[in-house]
């Protein structure tokens, strides 16, 4: 029975097809690169046809695939996903012919890295159909501690005279896999859904790129993704097809295989075309920062309002990507462990997606009217409102728990709180206020996520006082404050009465610097853990809320001049 011939089979005569099918019948000793008879017949056929011929041979020496191309290259068939077992290569090697006397080409080395082949071998063929030189390359395992921009993804060996009997194929492959297993980092995260490499591409200095990847790593940890490595590439414009460019992408493939990673997470939003290009070249799942945050939101939403907003954000994100649906789509927008409605939305067409978006927006509009009614009821009752705003994971929920002695869910993760939560609090002057905890902000907030912050922004607009909470122990405190202030300004909240609260003071090592920052910015140092500074904070809140409202001859400038922080 004839076996399939892969590649460019148009124009092949029955005689040529029969000769190609006969190549399946030959066995190669496991320690040899290719059997003598098999290699010579392949070279003779290639010279007579004027086309390159390739063989995929497994470690038992059996020919699994016969491929035919043109006079310059061959195109490999789909041979399945990259192995995920520890320290394993593909399990097959590529042996093919070159008709013009050239050595291994960039396409050969790309296939080696992209598919994780055991080896790639090119046999140069003379005009009379005899084999001449054997060119061999293999993947280079990295040593622990090496960073990706120092890694050569492959090693090309010195050419050998045919039949290269001195080259021990089986021992070479075993040595490579042993080195790969040693180079692979040990798994450290329990119950990780995925293992990922983080990628940053941009013109920013290395320090800024590292800061952004630190935050991306925290987002990945929140989504229960284990980070196994980082890739930083400085370039002004991302490649329109693969973001990184073909050369850097080969290095990423090798790094992913060595680290046993099955997911690539980009630090910025990438286009559907770029996502398809990277997934096609790497055969890995690809996410960007926006979708990673959406997955976190999907896992954190508890209220009906929150779940609807997350679903709406996912639909808006996926709508332009629905046309990209193909056999690689499961690697594009499946999310982390299929969290939330994002996975199922890939099955609907654009019309149904738009209908669903319209329905969700109408539902959210009704729910917003309900929130507005409740706020007006509080205003008629004369109850002041205080809104906690700030960067994500700065301790806003912990601060509200400490102030109101409640048990709101808290965890050392980004976006642990997604739904606004309100608690009643009695201040030292015996007045009652409603304090609302809101979802934390993050820098470079994606446009698809603005809807998820709608309730937060509504509460902030209606609040009598904003408590701008910051993590006093965070190494990038100033950058986080600037990001939050920028968001408040973009939504016309910079004129609201507000107080700066530098939380987590118990974790501060350089207290003198933080005290100087608090004095310079007019902030209060507090600790939710040991309740330091909370009585002063409540007293100051009562004083600010007792002042006449703005617009009654009392300006925000007057308020700032009268208030001196303790």
HULIN-V303770 format. One record per pair of residues at least 12 apart in sequence whose C-alpha atoms are under 7 Angstrom apart, sorted by sequence separation. I is the first residue (numbers start at 0). J is the second residue. If there is no record, write none. Layout:
I_J, I_J
//
This chain:
25_37, 53_65, 54_66, 121_133, 122_134, 139_151, 297_309, 397_409, 421_433, 422_434, 53_66, 120_133, 121_134, 139_152, 296_309, 396_409, 421_434, 422_435, 52_66, 53_67, 120_134, 121_135, 138_152, 139_153, 421_435, 22_37, 52_67, 120_135, 138_153, 139_154, 420_435, 421_436, 51_67, 52_68, 119_135, 120_136, 137_153, 138_154, 293_309, 419_435, 420_436, 50_67, 51_68, 119_136, 136_153, 137_154, 419_436, 420_437, 438_455, 2_20, 50_68, 51_69, 103_121, 118_136, 119_137, 136_154, 137_155, 269_287, 419_437, 437_455, 1_20, 50_69, 51_70, 102_121, 118_137, 136_155, 268_287, 392_411, 403_422, 418_437, 419_438, 50_70, 51_71, 117_137, 135_155, 136_156, 267_287, 268_288, 293_313, 392_412, 418_438, 504_524, 49_70, 51_72, 135_156, 262_283, 263_284, 264_285, 265_286, 266_287, 267_288, 268_289, 392_413, 403_424, 417_438, 501_522, 504_525, 505_526, 51_73, 101_123, 134_156, 261_283, 262_284, 263_285, 264_286, 265_287, 266_288, 391_413, 392_414, 416_438, 499_521, 500_522, 501_523, 502_524, 503_525, 504_526, 100_123, 261_284, 262_285, 263_286, 264_287, 265_288, 391_414, 499_522, 500_523, 501_524, 502_525, 503_526, 92_116, 97_121, 100_124, 134_158, 264_288, 321_345, 414_438, 498_522, 499_523, 500_524, 501_525, 502_526, 503_527, 89_114, 91_116, 92_117, 93_118, 94_119, 95_120, 96_121, 97_122, 98_123, 133_158, 134_159, 414_439, 500_525, 502_527, 89_115, 90_116, 91_117, 92_118, 93_119, 94_120, 95_121, 96_122, 97_123, 98_124, 112_138, 132_158, 133_159, 88_115, 89_116, 90_117, 92_119, 93_120, 94_121, 95_122, 96_123, 97_124, 132_159, 133_160, 321_348, 70_98, 88_116, 89_117, 96_124, 132_160, 133_161, 313_341, 321_349, 29_58, 88_117, 131_160, 132_161, 195_224, 252_281, 29_59, 131_161, 133_163, 194_224, 195_225, 196_226, 203_233, 310_340, 467_497, 471_501, 29_60, 103_134, 130_161, 192_223, 193_224, 194_225, 195_226, 196_227, 197_228, 198_229, 199_230, 200_231, 201_232, 202_233, 227_258, 242_273, 318_349, 464_495, 465_496, 466_497, 467_498, 468_499, 469_500, 470_501, 471_502, 472_503, 28_60, 58_90, 102_134, 191_223, 192_224, 193_225, 194_226, 195_227, 196_228, 197_229, 198_230, 199_231, 200_232, 201_233, 202_234, 240_272, 241_273, 460_492, 464_496, 465_497, 466_498, 467_499, 468_500, 469_501, 470_502, 471_503, 472_504, 27_60, 57_90, 58_91, 81_114, 191_224, 194_227, 196_229, 197_230, 198_231, 199_232, 200_233, 201_234, 202_235, 227_260, 240_273, 463_496, 464_497, 465_498, 466_499, 467_500, 468_501, 469_502, 470_503, 471_504, 26_60, 27_61, 57_91, 81_115, 191_225, 200_234, 201_235, 239_273, 318_352, 466_500, 468_502, 472_506, 26_61, 56_91, 57_92, 201_236, 241_276, 472_507, 55_91, 56_92, 240_276, 241_277, 419_455, 471_507, 55_92, 56_93, 188_225, 200_237, 399_436, 55_93, 140_178, 314_352, 23_62, 54_93, 55_94, 140_179, 143_182, 53_93, 54_94, 112_152, 142_182, 294_334, 298_338, 396_436, 442_482, 53_94, 54_95, 141_182, 294_335, 297_338, 298_339, 395_436, 523_564, 53_95, 140_182, 297_339, 314_356, 471_513, 522_564, 523_565, 52_95, 53_96, 200_243, 440_483, 521_564, 51_95, 52_96, 294_338, 51_96, 285_330, 286_331, 311_356, 51_97, 284_330, 285_331, 286_332, 51_98, 283_330, 284_331, 385_432, 392_439, 279_327, 311_359, 384_432, 385_433, 386_434, 387_435, 391_439, 271_320, 278_327, 382_431, 383_432, 384_433, 385_434, 386_435, 387_436, 388_437, 390_439, 391_440, 382_432, 383_433, 384_434, 385_435, 386_436, 387_437, 389_439, 390_440, 391_441, 215_266, 388_439, 389_440, 390_441, 271_323, 278_330, 307_359, 278_331, 42_96, 212_266, 117_172, 274_331, 8_67, 196_255, 5_65, 6_66, 7_67, 4_65, 5_66, 6_67, 7_68, 4_66, 5_67, 6_68, 196_260, 195_260, 194_260, 195_261, 196_262, 197_263, 198_264, 199_265, 6_73, 194_261, 195_262, 196_263, 197_264, 198_265, 199_266, 6_74, 193_261, 194_262, 195_263, 196_264, 197_265, 198_266, 193_262, 195_264, 5_76, 386_458, 222_295, 386_459, 395_468, 183_257, 184_258, 221_295, 182_257, 183_258, 393_468, 386_462, 393_469, 385_462, 388_465, 393_470, 179_257, 384_462, 385_463, 386_464, 387_465, 388_466, 389_467, 384_463, 385_464, 386_465, 387_466, 388_467, 389_468, 390_469, 46_126, 383_463, 384_464, 385_465, 386_466, 387_467, 388_468, 389_469, 387_468, 42_124, 46_128, 147_230, 43_128, 42_128, 43_129, 42_129, 42_130, 88_176, 87_176, 390_479, 39_129, 86_176, 39_130, 86_177, 86_179, 390_483, 86_180, 389_483, 85_180, 152_249, 152_250, 152_253, 394_502, 427_537, 426_537, 427_538, 426_538, 305_418, 428_541, 426_541, 299_415, 302_418, 140_257, 300_417, 299_417, 300_418, 296_417, 401_527, 35_162, 398_527, 401_530, 397_527, 316_447, 315_447, 31_164, 312_447, 31_167, 32_168, 113_249, 312_448, 30_167, 31_168, 112_249, 30_168, 312_450, 30_169, 113_252, 29_169, 109_249, 112_252, 112_253, 308_450, 309_451, 192_335, 308_451, 192_336, 289_445, 113_280, 113_281, 85_259, 83_259, 221_412, 221_413, 218_413, 217_413, 80_282
//
